Amino acid sequence: MGSDIVDTNGLLLVAKEKLLTDKLVAQVAKDFSLANISLQLPITFEANTFISVIRDRVYRLITEHFSEYLNLLYIIDVPERELENMQVTDAAEIADQVTFLILKREFQKVMYKTLYG
């Protein structure tokens, strides 16, 4: 995954260019399911809706079910150093940045499976 990806929209654009959007959605759904967290993803992919659904769920986990949030990050394998380096002031900003980190890690998994699987 290129270092030129700096935000969620850029990541989804790269996934679309590489024709990996469906695999990314499937990977996200799989890992949320493994964490026993429901995620109501739309049937047809729309980038803004996809991001919004994940961000809203992450926000609710942070504010209402913190242990489930930590379990999700563990299952997805979001790097701790990236979480520690976040500069944020409130839960909404944390949810935005964590959504990007989740999608970034999930996209890495999809890329590795595509290249080496």
C-alpha positions as CSV (number, residue, x, y, z in Angstrom):
1,M,0.0,0.0,0.0
2,G,1.4,3.3,-1.0
3,S,2.5,5.9,1.5
4,D,0.6,8.5,-0.6
5,I,-2.7,7.5,1.1
6,V,-3.4,10.0,3.8
7,D,-7.2,9.8,4.3
8,T,-10.1,7.5,4.1
9,N,-11.4,8.9,0.8
10,G,-7.9,8.4,-0.8
11,L,-7.8,4.9,0.5
12,L,-11.2,4.0,-1.1
13,L,-10.1,5.6,-4.3
14,V,-7.0,3.4,-4.5
15,A,-9.2,0.3,-3.6
16,K,-11.6,1.3,-6.5
17,E,-8.7,1.7,-8.9
18,K,-7.3,-1.7,-8.0
19,L,-10.8,-3.2,-8.2
20,L,-10.6,-4.3,-4.6
21,T,-13.6,-2.5,-3.1
22,D,-15.7,-5.6,-2.8
23,K,-12.9,-7.5,-1.1
24,L,-12.3,-4.5,1.3
25,V,-16.0,-4.5,2.2
26,A,-16.0,-8.2,2.8
27,Q,-12.8,-8.0,5.0
28,V,-14.3,-5.2,7.1
29,A,-17.6,-7.2,7.5
30,K,-15.6,-10.4,8.4
31,D,-13.5,-8.7,11.1
32,F,-16.5,-6.8,12.7
33,S,-18.3,-10.2,12.7
34,L,-15.3,-11.9,14.4
35,A,-15.4,-9.2,17.0
36,N,-19.1,-9.9,17.4
37,I,-20.0,-6.4,16.5
38,S,-23.0,-5.8,14.1
39,L,-22.3,-3.6,11.2
40,Q,-25.2,-2.8,8.8
41,L,-23.3,-2.2,5.5
42,P,-25.3,-1.1,2.5
43,I,-26.0,-3.7,-0.2
44,T,-24.6,-1.4,-2.9
45,F,-21.3,0.2,-2.3
46,E,-21.3,4.0,-1.9
47,A,-18.0,5.4,-0.4
48,N,-19.5,8.1,1.9
49,T,-22.1,5.7,3.3
50,F,-19.5,3.0,3.9
51,I,-17.3,5.4,5.7
52,S,-20.2,6.8,7.7
53,V,-21.5,3.4,8.8
54,I,-18.1,2.4,10.1
55,R,-17.3,5.8,11.7
56,D,-20.7,5.9,13.5
57,R,-20.2,2.3,14.8
58,V,-16.7,3.1,16.0
59,Y,-18.0,6.3,17.8
60,R,-20.7,4.3,19.6
61,L,-18.1,1.7,20.6
62,I,-15.7,4.3,22.0
63,T,-18.4,6.1,24.0
64,E,-20.6,3.2,25.1
65,H,-18.7,-0.1,24.8
66,F,-15.0,0.6,25.2
67,S,-14.0,-3.0,25.8
68,E,-15.7,-4.1,22.6
69,Y,-13.9,-1.3,20.8
70,L,-10.5,-2.5,22.1
71,N,-11.4,-6.1,21.1
72,L,-12.2,-4.9,17.6
73,L,-8.9,-3.1,17.3
74,Y,-7.1,-6.2,18.4
75,I,-8.9,-8.4,15.9
76,I,-8.3,-6.1,13.0
77,D,-4.7,-5.7,14.2
78,V,-4.5,-1.9,14.2
79,P,-0.9,-0.9,15.1
80,E,-0.7,0.5,18.6
81,R,1.9,3.0,17.6
82,E,-0.5,4.7,15.2
83,L,-3.2,4.9,17.9
84,E,-0.7,6.4,20.3
85,N,0.4,9.1,17.7
86,M,-3.2,10.4,17.2
87,Q,-3.6,14.1,18.1
88,V,-7.2,14.5,18.8
89,T,-9.5,16.4,21.2
90,D,-12.8,14.5,21.3
91,A,-14.5,11.2,20.6
92,A,-15.7,12.2,17.2
93,E,-12.2,13.1,16.0
94,I,-10.9,9.8,17.4
95,A,-13.7,7.9,15.6
96,D,-12.7,9.6,12.3
97,Q,-9.0,8.8,12.7
98,V,-9.7,5.2,13.9
99,T,-12.0,4.6,11.0
100,F,-9.1,5.5,8.7
101,L,-6.7,3.3,10.6
102,I,-9.2,0.4,10.4
103,L,-9.7,0.8,6.7
104,K,-6.0,1.2,6.1
105,R,-5.2,-2.1,8.0
106,E,-8.1,-3.9,6.3
107,F,-6.9,-2.7,2.9
108,Q,-3.4,-4.0,3.7
109,K,-4.8,-7.4,4.4
110,V,-6.7,-7.4,1.1
111,M,-3.6,-6.3,-0.8
112,Y,-1.5,-9.0,0.8
113,K,-4.1,-11.7,0.1
114,T,-4.3,-10.5,-3.5
115,L,-0.6,-10.3,-4.1
116,Y,0.5,-13.4,-2.1
117,G,-2.7,-15.5,-1.6
